[in-house]
């Protein structure tokens, strides 16, 4: 049963230093090359940090960019308490992305961080995520959310 009548196109996970550690396309073929994905994730990380400081509220109290809307798609961001960013691109009519990204975060903590073979270095940056069980769990999650 789909939660939405709109598709989730892709999912990205960005570590707290701005490096892309995971990306997965769910609908259609990959649209961008790996180098472009790495550049965009780094730029988004920087824009997210700047938005926290220059928001019209008290600096440091803003959560940063949560959604970018464009013609034909939306780009949503959920930042964990540890600074890991979970992003998804969706169709324009997609709603409740926060719930989807929080569900991804729960699976990330269960299947990636608790995996004894996944290493997070001393700076908490983490390596690219290559955990087969995580991929399988995300595939089933996407089937729940995409029409």
Backbone bond lengths (Angstrom), bond angles and torsions (degrees), N, CA, C in turn:
res aa  C-N    CA-C-N  psi(-1)  N-CA   C-N-CA  omega(-1)  CA-C   N-CA-C  phi
1 X - - - 1.442 - - 1.529 108.79 -
2 X 1.324 116.42 123.53 1.456 121.46 -177.83 1.528 110.53 -80.63
3 X 1.316 116.32 140.89 1.456 122.25 177.33 1.525 111.10 -81.00
4 X 1.332 116.69 -19.80 1.454 122.47 -174.04 1.512 110.11 -133.55
5 X 1.328 113.89 166.25 1.453 119.77 171.58 1.528 109.37 -104.02
6 X 1.321 116.76 11.93 1.455 123.14 -179.68 1.526 109.14 -127.94
7 X 1.310 116.18 153.54 1.462 122.09 -175.63 1.525 113.64 -89.97
8 X 1.319 113.82 150.00 1.461 122.54 166.65 1.523 104.84 -94.38
9 X 1.332 116.71 122.48 1.456 120.35 -177.25 1.529 112.76 -84.06
10 X 1.339 115.79 -44.89 1.461 118.44 -175.23 1.524 111.04 -154.72
11 X 1.316 114.28 163.56 1.462 122.40 178.68 1.520 108.23 -131.35
12 X 1.324 115.94 136.49 1.464 122.37 176.53 1.520 107.90 -127.85
13 X 1.334 115.65 146.01 1.460 121.19 170.82 1.524 106.68 -124.95
14 X 1.333 115.74 125.94 1.466 122.23 -177.08 1.521 108.18 -116.81
15 X 1.338 116.60 128.71 1.461 119.30 -179.97 1.527 110.76 -74.08
16 X 1.312 116.58 175.37 1.465 119.57 -172.83 1.522 114.35 -73.09
17 X 1.330 117.67 -5.40 1.461 119.23 173.46 1.526 111.53 -102.46
18 X 1.333 117.05 4.19 1.462 120.57 176.08 1.517 114.98 96.23
19 X 1.319 117.60 4.84 1.465 120.85 179.93 1.520 112.05 -86.65
20 X 1.305 115.60 138.46 1.459 120.83 177.37 1.523 108.73 -76.85
21 X 1.340 116.96 117.11 1.467 120.38 -179.23 1.523 112.43 -106.65
22 X 1.344 116.38 -11.09 1.468 119.01 178.74 1.521 109.32 -159.26
23 X 1.309 116.13 137.03 1.461 120.06 168.99 1.518 108.80 -149.26
24 X 1.323 113.67 144.00 1.464 120.23 -177.73 1.519 107.92 -147.43
25 X 1.334 116.18 130.29 1.459 121.85 174.11 1.515 108.20 -97.34
26 X 1.334 116.44 136.44 1.456 121.11 -176.20 1.516 114.10 -110.40
27 X 1.314 117.49 -29.37 1.457 121.53 -178.53 1.520 108.21 -122.44
28 X 1.325 116.83 122.71 1.452 120.15 179.31 1.512 112.16 77.40
29 X 1.330 114.25 -171.32 1.460 120.55 -179.58 1.521 110.68 -88.19
30 X 1.320 116.35 161.73 1.461 121.17 177.72 1.530 109.01 -59.61
31 X 1.312 116.59 133.27 1.456 121.66 -176.62 1.531 112.95 -93.52
32 X 1.315 117.68 -23.99 1.457 121.19 -175.02 1.526 110.90 -125.22
33 X 1.325 115.02 150.09 1.459 120.40 174.92 1.526 109.26 -77.23
34 X 1.314 116.03 161.53 1.462 121.51 -176.21 1.528 111.66 -58.11
35 X 1.334 118.55 -43.35 1.469 120.04 -179.49 1.523 111.67 -61.67
36 X 1.332 117.28 -38.42 1.458 120.71 177.61 1.530 110.45 -65.79
37 X 1.326 116.66 -40.24 1.471 120.39 178.07 1.526 110.83 -61.92
38 X 1.324 116.97 -42.46 1.463 121.13 179.39 1.528 111.62 -63.60
39 X 1.338 116.40 -41.91 1.464 120.49 178.10 1.522 111.23 -64.14
40 X 1.326 116.21 -46.22 1.461 120.32 -177.95 1.525 111.19 -64.40
41 X 1.330 116.97 -40.79 1.471 118.93 179.72 1.527 110.87 -64.08
42 X 1.316 117.38 -40.04 1.456 120.74 177.20 1.522 112.19 -65.06
43 X 1.334 116.15 -41.79 1.469 119.80 178.29 1.523 111.00 -66.03
44 X 1.335 116.68 -41.41 1.466 119.18 179.05 1.523 110.37 -62.86
45 X 1.324 116.19 -42.16 1.471 120.60 179.12 1.538 109.97 -56.82
46 X 1.322 116.58 -45.21 1.464 120.78 179.50 1.518 112.20 -65.71
47 X 1.323 117.27 -44.26 1.467 120.79 179.13 1.529 110.62 -64.03
48 X 1.326 116.59 -38.00 1.463 121.55 179.11 1.528 110.10 -62.61
49 X 1.332 116.02 -44.79 1.472 120.63 179.42 1.526 111.15 -64.44
50 X 1.327 116.77 -42.84 1.472 120.71 179.57 1.520 110.54 -64.66
51 X 1.334 116.60 -40.21 1.467 119.95 -178.37 1.530 111.59 -63.07
52 X 1.315 116.60 -29.27 1.466 119.57 177.70 1.524 111.09 -66.85
53 X 1.321 116.73 -34.46 1.460 121.33 -175.61 1.523 113.41 -85.29
54 X 1.336 117.08 -31.27 1.463 120.09 -174.29 1.518 113.74 -105.52
55 X 1.298 117.00 14.58 1.462 120.47 177.75 1.523 108.69 -66.92
56 X 1.339 118.05 152.99 1.465 119.85 -178.69 1.529 114.12 -67.32
57 X 1.322 118.29 -7.00 1.458 120.20 176.27 1.528 108.81 -85.87
58 X 1.299 116.41 -169.15 1.467 121.12 176.69 1.524 107.87 -66.28
59 X 1.354 118.87 126.99 1.466 120.51 -179.39 1.526 112.05 -52.74
60 X 1.314 115.62 136.98 1.454 121.26 179.52 1.518 113.59 92.11
61 X 1.339 118.27 -13.08 1.458 120.83 -179.92 1.526 112.89 -98.36
62 X 1.317 117.02 -6.89 1.460 121.49 177.89 1.524 108.37 -85.37
63 X 1.309 117.15 143.54 1.463 121.58 -179.71 1.518 113.91 -83.52
64 X 1.320 118.03 -2.07 1.451 120.67 -179.63 1.524 111.55 91.85
65 X 1.299 115.43 -170.01 1.463 121.72 -177.51 1.529 109.03 -67.90
66 X 1.316 115.28 128.50 1.465 120.50 177.10 1.515 112.25 -108.81
67 X 1.330 117.66 -30.95 1.465 120.56 178.89 1.524 109.83 -152.07
68 X 1.320 114.85 141.77 1.463 122.87 171.49 1.521 105.67 -120.25
69 X 1.318 115.87 124.23 1.469 120.42 179.84 1.522 109.07 -107.13
70 X 1.324 115.54 137.04 1.461 122.26 177.42 1.523 107.78 -138.87
71 X 1.315 116.57 173.87 1.460 119.88 176.00 1.518 108.96 -66.37
72 X 1.311 116.51 115.49 1.459 121.03 173.95 1.518 116.67 94.04
73 X 1.326 118.68 -10.22 1.466 119.03 178.36 1.520 111.37 -159.46
74 X 1.322 114.60 165.10 1.464 122.88 173.02 1.516 107.99 -127.73
75 X 1.313 115.45 152.57 1.461 122.37 179.01 1.524 105.93 -126.42
76 X 1.335 117.42 114.20 1.460 122.69 -175.97 1.521 110.76 -106.09
77 X 1.338 116.41 149.81 1.458 121.99 178.59 1.526 110.61 -133.74
78 X 1.318 114.87 135.36 1.472 122.40 171.50 1.524 105.99 -125.76
79 X 1.334 116.80 124.51 1.466 120.65 178.54 1.521 109.31 -106.51
80 X 1.333 116.18 127.58 1.461 120.95 178.78 1.530 109.77 -75.27
81 X 1.297 115.93 169.44 1.466 121.19 179.06 1.528 111.38 -63.89
82 X 1.325 117.22 -22.67 1.468 121.28 -179.76 1.526 112.57 -92.04
83 X 1.335 118.03 1.75 1.460 120.94 176.01 1.518 115.20 93.75
84 X 1.307 118.19 1.56 1.463 121.01 176.20 1.531 107.53 -77.53
85 X 1.352 115.95 133.73 1.456 120.11 -179.46 1.524 109.92 -106.47
86 X 1.315 115.04 133.63 1.464 122.99 176.90 1.522 106.20 -113.12
87 X 1.331 116.85 121.59 1.449 121.23 -176.66 1.521 109.99 -124.64
88 X 1.318 115.78 147.89 1.460 119.34 172.81 1.517 108.98 -140.51
89 X 1.327 115.06 145.90 1.463 120.62 172.65 1.523 106.80 -105.43
90 X 1.329 115.51 138.01 1.459 121.26 -174.28 1.520 110.51 -139.40
91 X 1.320 115.27 171.36 1.456 120.17 169.71 1.526 108.36 -66.87
92 X 1.326 115.82 157.45 1.475 121.21 -176.54 1.518 113.68 -58.37
93 X 1.326 117.41 -31.67 1.463 120.13 -175.53 1.532 113.51 -86.77
94 X 1.334 117.24 4.89 1.464 120.59 -179.69 1.519 110.19 -66.57
95 X 1.323 116.90 141.35 1.459 121.85 177.28 1.531 109.02 -133.32
96 X 1.312 115.95 161.95 1.462 123.21 177.21 1.532 113.64 65.30
97 X 1.323 116.39 37.67 1.462 120.41 179.21 1.521 112.10 -65.93
98 X 1.321 117.12 -30.31 1.466 119.43 179.12 1.518 110.53 -59.33
99 X 1.323 117.25 -43.34 1.469 120.47 178.97 1.530 110.88 -63.74
100 X 1.330 116.82 -40.28 1.470 120.01 177.83 1.528 110.62 -63.23
101 X 1.326 117.32 -48.89 1.464 120.86 -177.75 1.526 111.91 -66.33
102 X 1.313 117.63 -34.11 1.466 120.19 174.60 1.527 110.66 -65.65
103 X 1.335 116.94 -37.17 1.471 120.65 176.29 1.528 110.56 -64.85
104 X 1.324 117.02 -38.20 1.468 120.71 175.95 1.525 109.66 -64.35
105 X 1.333 116.47 -42.99 1.468 121.13 179.38 1.527 111.51 -58.89
106 X 1.325 117.42 -43.46 1.466 121.27 178.52 1.529 109.83 -59.89
107 X 1.320 116.78 -44.00 1.473 120.52 179.58 1.530 111.22 -68.29
108 X 1.331 116.84 -34.57 1.463 121.52 175.79 1.532 110.24 -60.76
109 X 1.322 116.52 -46.65 1.471 118.77 -179.96 1.525 111.29 -66.89
110 X 1.332 117.10 -37.05 1.469 120.59 -178.38 1.524 113.46 -74.15
111 X 1.330 117.61 -40.63 1.468 119.97 -170.51 1.522 115.00 -107.87
112 X 1.327 118.20 -16.77 1.466 120.25 178.49 1.526 110.02 -105.66
113 X 1.323 117.27 -58.47 1.463 119.62 -175.93 1.522 113.24 -65.73
114 X 1.325 117.59 -30.23 1.467 120.68 179.09 1.524 112.66 -87.82
115 X 1.337 116.15 -0.96 1.466 120.87 178.58 1.532 108.25 -78.09
116 X 1.325 118.33 121.63 1.471 119.83 -177.05 1.530 113.70 -67.03
117 X 1.325 118.03 -14.93 1.463 120.93 -178.76 1.521 112.73 -95.54
118 X 1.333 117.25 -6.45 1.463 120.46 176.70 1.521 107.83 -91.60
119 X 1.325 115.91 127.43 1.462 120.49 -176.05 1.517 112.00 -108.09
120 X 1.306 115.84 131.54 1.457 122.78 169.21 1.514 105.11 -108.93
121 X 1.348 117.26 124.86 1.461 119.13 -175.88 1.525 111.69 -73.88
122 X 1.322 116.36 -178.81 1.458 121.61 -174.29 1.529 113.39 -62.62
123 X 1.332 116.80 -19.99 1.455 120.15 179.40 1.527 111.78 -94.67
124 X 1.344 116.87 1.44 1.455 121.20 178.72 1.513 113.61 75.59
125 X 1.331 116.51 18.71 1.466 120.18 -174.33 1.528 111.32 -78.27
126 X 1.283 118.43 -46.79 1.456 120.68 179.22 1.519 112.74 85.89
127 X 1.292 115.30 152.97 1.449 123.45 179.63 1.525 109.37 -96.75
128 X 1.346 117.39 167.45 1.472 118.33 174.10 1.530 110.00 -53.54
129 X 1.313 115.35 139.62 1.467 121.11 -176.33 1.525 109.16 -82.28
130 X 1.326 114.87 117.39 1.462 121.59 176.85 1.525 107.36 -131.79
131 X 1.322 114.75 69.76 1.454 121.48 -178.36 1.530 107.11 -119.88
132 X 1.324 116.05 107.51 1.459 121.00 -174.23 1.529 112.49 -57.87
133 X 1.309 116.91 -40.54 1.471 120.57 -179.43 1.535 110.94 -61.98
134 X 1.336 117.01 -37.78 1.462 121.83 176.92 1.529 110.13 -62.37
135 X 1.335 117.25 -44.01 1.464 121.05 177.31 1.523 111.45 -58.52
136 X 1.326 116.51 -44.72 1.471 120.80 -179.15 1.528 111.73 -64.85
137 X 1.317 116.31 -41.87 1.461 121.15 179.46 1.531 109.92 -64.90
138 X 1.329 117.35 -40.15 1.465 119.97 178.48 1.525 111.60 -65.85
139 X 1.326 117.16 -37.77 1.464 120.30 177.58 1.531 110.42 -59.38
140 X 1.322 117.22 -43.46 1.467 119.41 179.51 1.535 110.67 -69.65
141 X 1.334 117.65 -35.48 1.462 120.88 176.82 1.528 110.39 -63.61
142 X 1.307 117.23 -42.37 1.467 121.11 179.35 1.522 110.43 -63.59
143 X 1.293 117.55 -38.01 1.477 120.29 177.82 1.526 111.19 -62.25
144 X 1.322 116.66 -31.01 1.467 120.50 176.71 1.520 111.84 -71.77
145 X 1.334 117.14 -33.82 1.463 121.27 -172.65 1.526 114.09 -95.39
146 X 1.326 118.61 -34.38 1.459 120.10 -179.08 1.522 110.77 -83.86
147 X 1.339 116.64 146.12 1.472 118.85 179.67 1.526 112.42 -68.44
